[in-house]
């Protein structure tokens, strides 16, 4: 899964190699997802978003996509479906070295969206159910910040979710947080289909390393709006 181009000294060549590696991996991930019934667009011609990023950021994104490809391949090689929410997410936690609360998986349903964020609140995992409600490409999702991709019809939701997640990361709350946020509409700002969906954050839960919270999971109930 490691990806390193430090031995390439020509910066133009380095960028070319990064762009080709990204396109190969994005297309591979798109095809894997498509084989399980998920429609996932790989990238736009010319890489208008990925191409603007620094080389370090591009390498980081490529590593993240390779992690996801490996996760999918392991799931399929074991004869499990990519739509098996629990086993797919459990496999991700093992690969990330994170330990959930013992009863967390009893609170997750197969049709939930599951997201994992690290200590810097950067998303490091999303289950494939996410793509049932998203028309952005892999390039857009990995290259652009959340606030440039989506809007909420209630701006207070974002503040409240940040507040709840911070309680987990600081250790103020050691168990699950059943979010006080309400159902709200999230709209894509610049995607292929400009989808709008109803989301409700059901719970946030700490994920630990050596019994210390280093990340957290958000479990989301989602329903599509007529688009």
Secondary structure, DSSP 8 states (H G I E B T S, - for coil): -----TT---HHHHHHHHHHHHHHHHHHHHHHHHTTT-------TT-TTGGGS-HHHHHHHHHHHHHHHHHHHHHHHTT--TT-HHHHHHHHHHHHT-B--TTGGGG--TT-EEEEEETTS-EEEE-GGGGGG----HHHHHHS-HHHHEEES-THHHHHHHHHHHHHHTTS--S-B------EEEEESSSSS--EEEEEEEEEEEEEETTEEEEEEEEEEEEE---
